[in-house]
Amino acid sequence: MSKNWSLFCVVIFALGFGLKSYWDTQPTQQHSTSETLVSTEHPLIKHLFDTHDPRIRVVYFGFTRCPDVCPTSLAMLSGALHHFNEPTLQQLRPIFISLDPERDTPQDTKTYAAYFHPQIEGMALPFDLTRLLAERYGVIFQKTNLPNSELKYTLDHSSYFYFLKPDGTLITQVPHTNTPAPIVAAIKEVITTEGK
């Protein structure tokens, strides 16, 4: 009995030590993922995180075939942008990033975003970079097959506006809204706190 008890204690100790070691490495691994993303040589990522461009990024992730959530969100973003004068708008860089680069071409995404407001940029990145960006900001998305539809599939995704510094650091985020007011308030707050 004593031998079994000793073996049990050794196993528990080893498991505990292993778990502690694993959790201790997690922040380092997450930091490493962010570093890889920001330092990637892909021109679109370099364009997104161009620190020579001091504008605050207001980023929304979605897809052009989204039936309701994306159009509503981009309409709310457009409504918020219409609240501000030109000097304030020049401090903002609103961007729509497609979660469906399999179907959304860069040109389609640009056209779709600009339909809501001429200042909203549309970006479609290769899927591996899209996934890294989504992971970095906690965007959840999943493909759902539509067997009886010509679309073949749709995407279920979270709906937030991410306010980012030029280097990609998250300042704040605003959840899906049916009124521009929360976005307007966030823009005012961010511009004030960032010293613009």
N, C-alpha and C positions, 0 to 999 in steps of 0.2 A: 504494500500500500504506500509505503514511504517512497519507494522508487517511482511509482506512478505519479505521486504528488509532485516530486521534484521535476520530473519530465514535463508535467503540466505547467509548472511555474516557468520553466525555461522556454517553453513554446509561447506562453503568454508574453513573456518579456521580449522575445524576438519579434513577435507580431507588433507589440507596442512600439518598439524601437524602429521597426520598418515603417510603420505608419507615420511616426513622428518625422522620420527622415524624408518621407514622401511629401508631407505637407510643408515641411521647411523649404522644399525646392520649388513649390508652386509659384510664389511671386516671381522668382527668377525666370521660370519658364514663360510666364505671361509677359514679363518685360521683354524677354527675348523675342516673342512673337511680334510685339509692337515694334521693336527695333527692326526686325526683318521687314515688316510692312513699310515703315517709313523710309528705310534705306534702299528699298527695291529700286532697280534701275528702270522699271517700266515708266514710260513717259507720262501716262495718265495719272499714276500715283504721284509722280514728281510734280505734275501740274496741280493736283489736288492739294498737296501739302507744300506749295511754293511759299516759303517764308518771306520772299521778297514782295509778295502780295499781302498787305496787312489786313485785308478784309476778313471779317468774321464769317465763317462758313455756317450756313443754315442748311443742313443736309437731311433729305428725306429719302428713305429706301422703299422702292415699290416696283411696279412693272406696268408696261403700257397697256396690257390687256386686262388689267384689274377692273372688275365691274363696278365697284362703288367706293371702296375705302381710299384708293389712291386719287381718283378724281376729286373726291370730297376734300381730302387733305391738301392737295395742290390748290384747290379753289380757296381754301382757308388761308394758305400761305400767300396766295395772290392778293386776297383781301387785306391781309396784314400789311403787305408791301405798299398797297395803295394808301395806307394811313400816313406814310412818311414822305418828307420832301426829298429832293434830289441829293443834297449834301449827306443826309442820313443813309439814303439808299446806296451811295457810293462807299459806305463803310461795310456793306453786306454783300455776301456772295452766296445766294441761294442755289442749291444743287440738288437735282433729282438723280439718284443712282439706281440703275435697274438691277433687280435681283434675278432677272431672267435673261442673261446675255445669250442664252441658247436661241431665243427668238427675237429679242430686242437688239437691233443693230444700233451702232452709235448714232447714225443719222435719224433713225426712227425715234430714238430716245430724246435727242435734241429737239426734234420737231414737236414731240408730245409735250415736253416740259415748257417750251416757249409758247405753246398754245395757251397756257394758263397765265403766263406773265413773261414779257420779253427778257426779263433779267434772270429768270430761272434757267440754269444750265442743265443739260441732260448728259449723263455719262453712262456708258455701257462698257464695263471692264471684262477681261477674261474671268471665267468663273472662279479660278483659284484665288484671284485677287479680291473678287466680290465676297467670297467666303471669308477671307481674312479680315476684310473691313467689317463685315457683319459680326464676326466673332469679337472684334475689338470693341465695338460699341453695344454689344448685347442684342443685336437684331436677330430675332427668331424667324425663320422661314422654312417652309416645307412644301415640296411638290405633292399635289393631290391629283391623281389620275381622274379623267372624265371620260369614261369608256364610250358614252353615247353622244359625245360632242365633237365638233370639228376642231375645237381648241386642243383636244387630246389631254391637256392637263391645265391646272391653275396653281397658283401659289397662295398658301395661307401664310400671312406674315404679321409681325408686330408693326405698330404704327406710331412712330415718334418723330419729332423734329429734333435733330441733334445740333446744338450750337457748339462750334469748334473754333479753337484758336488756329492761326495759320499753320502751325506745326502738327495739327491734328488732335491736340489735347482737348478733351471734353470739358466744356464750361458748364452747360446745363442741358436739359432735354425737356421737351413739352410733349405730353401724350396726345393721342388723337383727339380732335376737337371738332365740334360742329359750329364754331364761331371763331372769328379771327382774334378775339380779345386776348386769349392766353398767349398767342404768338406775339401780338403787339406788345404786351407787358414784358415778355421775355426779351424782345429786341431792345426795348427801352432800358431794361435792367442791365443787359449785357454791354450795351454801348456805354452806359454810365460806369459800370465797374471795370471795364477794360480801358477806361480813360480816353475814349475817342472824343 
